[in-house]
Amino acid sequence: MFKKFFSLLILIALSAPNASADTGYRYWGYFQAKSGELSWTAAMTGPSVEVKDGDVEGWTFTASGADIPATAPMMDPDFAELCGEVSEVSGKVRVGLVVDFGIGEIAPAGETPREFFSDCVIVPEGSVGLDVLEAVLDIRVADSGLICGIASYPAQECGAEIDMDLLAAPIADAAAETEEASGATNSPALLALAVVALLVGLVAVRRRKKS
């Protein structure tokens, strides 16, 4: 499954900018904001990087295709708002967590997105992004290490192919807002590199969980 999903995402990332947006994929996108940052950055690895006090982790159920990039969580990564009233704990770190279950237009058939989730999570020093997520929410992970479901959403699928033509307007509008806020570029080559790095990180998570 890992090889198949890897190949499909690379094809999306390397598609020409004027390619049809009729096919895409929905999945859990992973974003980060280091301590002091107020905007999201698409993670260049899987959730296998050590988190520090003041960091904010973000997950969003999103969809992307040749012309439509993935969107970041709709809530800004404001550590002060998430953890401002939580005192420091010796030997542990405070990490903000934002989980955006996405819009109804990209929900699998028969499913409804869950309510937006945000919290301040306290985990032991040395913890990684996956530890933060698992500390408060149940997750479903593929054999490849890919995060398929968070809090039982979606219920079964993992990185499903979808018709982007039906979703182009709502996804494109959200993506435009995210890109304008972050000033990010949507280069297919950069996207391809990000996909490669993300999947390498996911494999690292899988190995870590088996060790």
Rosetta blueprint (number, residue, H / E / L):
1 M L
2 F H
3 K H
4 K H
5 F H
6 F H
7 S H
8 L H
9 L H
10 I H
11 L H
12 I H
13 A H
14 L H
15 S L
16 A L
17 P L
18 N L
19 A L
20 S L
21 A L
22 D L
23 T E
24 G E
25 Y E
26 R E
27 Y E
28 W E
29 G E
30 Y E
31 F E
32 Q E
33 A E
34 K L
35 S L
36 G L
37 E L
38 L L
39 S L
40 W L
41 T E
42 A E
43 A L
44 M L
45 T L
46 G L
47 P L
48 S L
49 V L
50 E E
51 V L
52 K L
53 D L
54 G L
55 D L
56 V E
57 E E
58 G E
59 W E
60 T E
61 F E
62 T E
63 A E
64 S E
65 G E
66 A L
67 D L
68 I L
69 P L
70 A L
71 T L
72 A L
73 P L
74 M L
75 M L
76 D L
77 P L
78 D L
79 F H
80 A H
81 E H
82 L H
83 C H
84 G L
85 E L
86 V L
87 S L
88 E L
89 V L
90 S L
91 G L
92 K E
93 V E
94 R E
95 V E
96 G E
97 L E
98 V E
99 V E
100 D E
101 F L
102 G L
103 I L
104 G H
105 E H
106 I H
107 A L
108 P L
109 A L
110 G L
111 E L
112 T L
113 P L
114 R L
115 E L
116 F L
117 F E
118 S E
119 D E
120 C E
121 V E
122 I E
123 V E
124 P E
125 E L
126 G L
127 S L
128 V E
129 G H
130 L H
131 D H
132 V H
133 L H
134 E H
135 A H
136 V H
137 L L
138 D L
139 I E
140 R E
141 V E
142 A L
143 D L
144 S L
145 G L
146 L L
147 I E
148 C E
149 G E
150 I E
151 A L
152 S L
153 Y E
154 P L
155 A L
156 Q L
157 E L
158 C L
159 G L
160 A E
161 E E
162 I E
163 D E
164 M H
165 D H
166 L H
167 L L
168 A H
169 A H
170 P H
171 I H
172 A H
173 D H
174 A H
175 A H
176 A H
177 E H
178 T H
179 E H
180 E H
181 A H
182 S H
183 G L
184 A L
185 T L
186 N L
187 S L
188 P H
189 A H
190 L H
191 L H
192 A H
193 L H
194 A H
195 V H
196 V H
197 A H
198 L H
199 L H
200 V H
201 G H
202 L H
203 V H
204 A H
205 V H
206 R H
207 R H
208 R H
209 K H
210 K H
211 S L
